[in-house]
Structure formats: structure tokens, C-alpha cells
């Protein structure tokens, strides 16, 4: 018997054994096995982070305030060099699932669970105002005539955070009455820290309202910041319900080196806001 015939005979001989093993697994083992489908996505942020600049074009100019008629041309809010980074090996996690509550014609839901890594660092970018080119007849969607920075770039550091998004037929409930599109519920380790805040007077003089750093934590602890917020898009706009921001007593805000004036001006000292309580507040953001 040559080699080819020997290999064929060996293959044929194994068929009954293979069939038996598959049948045994199906009959005795697979009945107790449950699976989890859906999609898992891990987004690894590079060392350079994720960056962009943003132009928000106000196409109808300034209205409803004194001297508005002199500023009826379109303007733009400009955010330069905003970025997100999280350090080597950090990932943003997404778990995506779909389900329904009935065999037919129920209330299907797309559920997206989001996890953000610890030490997520957001550089807000500097904020300017500029002339919008959309209505200038130049065929561009850019800006020109950009002012000096109104709000200097800040660095915001967050602890590990989780949130859940439901689209289609929302069933989840958060801290505010009703069902919600996004439920944010987390204890941010070490709270939120902000550095390099500076709100600038861009006219002649160049002074600013500035501070060295700011930390936001629970009113009763410097080790964390509790957040329970519900986010929805209603007919009136984007609605953010702050069920809890801090703990039952609110937040503790600590500001170091509060300064008014130029960069070389003497500081007023440090400022503490004790028990700043926004719990139960609803914020609605819309166009006008």
C-alpha cells in the first residue's frame, strides 16, 4: 500500500470516532452551555492622544443685546488643539448589545456600555472668537480674524468612569424620574482636577481671572467624586439631570493661587467652596 492509500485509509478509519465524540458533546454537554454575543470594542489611545480643533459657526450673528445690530455678521467660536490622552496601554472600552422584550413587535434596544480609563487627561484647548467664512462668499468653512485666547487651555484629569447608553426604546432609569438615553454613574477616584484656568480680558490691558489649580471631590471626602447623571435629548434640547454631584452634601471645591490681573499680579490666596450642592439640578442646552 503506497503512502496516499495509507493516509486515505487512516482518515476513513477516524470518521466513526469523530462522529461519536461530536454526538456525545451535543447530547450531554452543549445543553448546559450558554453564550454571550454582541460586540466588544477596545480603543487604545496612542501616546500622542486624540486631538482636534473645533469651529462652531453662528450664522445669524449677534442678536438680542445692546449694539447687536453692529455685529449682525456671522461669527464663530473656535476651540484650538483640544486633545484626549490616557497614558501607555490605557483603553476606552465599548460593549455593544441589542435585545428585545418580546418575540415579535416588542421594544428593541441597542445598549452600549462605555468604560473610561483612570487618569484620562483632557486638554480643553484654548477658546477664541473669530469671523466665520461660511457666508463670506469665499467657498470655505474656515475662520479668520481670530482674537487672542478668551479662555486659555486647561488640563482636566478624570478618574475611571463608566456610563451606559440606550438607543431605540430606552428602559434604563437613573437618578432622575423617567427613562434615560445615557446614565452616568461612577465614583471618580481622587475626584476631578483642573490646572491652568485663565479667563482673559482680550482687550488692551490683558488681565485675567486665573488660578493655579482646582480639585472637585465629595463634600465629605477628598478621595473621590460621586457622579450620578442622566442625559437625554428632549424636544427642548440636550437635558442633563444631576441626580448627585458629590455626595449627599454636595461637593468640595478647592482652588489654589486665585489671581486677578496680569500673570505677575499677587495672588488673593486659596479659595474653598464647602458643600456646593447641585444635586437634583437639571441643565438644558439648546440653540436660540
Secondary structure, DSSP 4 states (H G I P E B T S, - for coil): --HHHHHHHHHHHHHHHHHHHHHHIIIIIGGG-----SEEEEEEPPTT-EEEEEEEEETT---SSTTGGGG-S-EEEEEEEEEEE--TT-EEEEEEEEE-SSSSS---EEEEEEEE-TTEEEE--EEEEEEE-TTTTSS---EESPPSPSB---EEEE--EEEEEEESS---B-SSSSB-SEEEEEEEET-EEEE--EEE--STT--EEE-SEEEEEETT-SSEEEEEEEEEEETTEEEEEEEEESBTTBEEEEEEEEEEESTTSPEEEEEEEEEE--TTEEEEE---
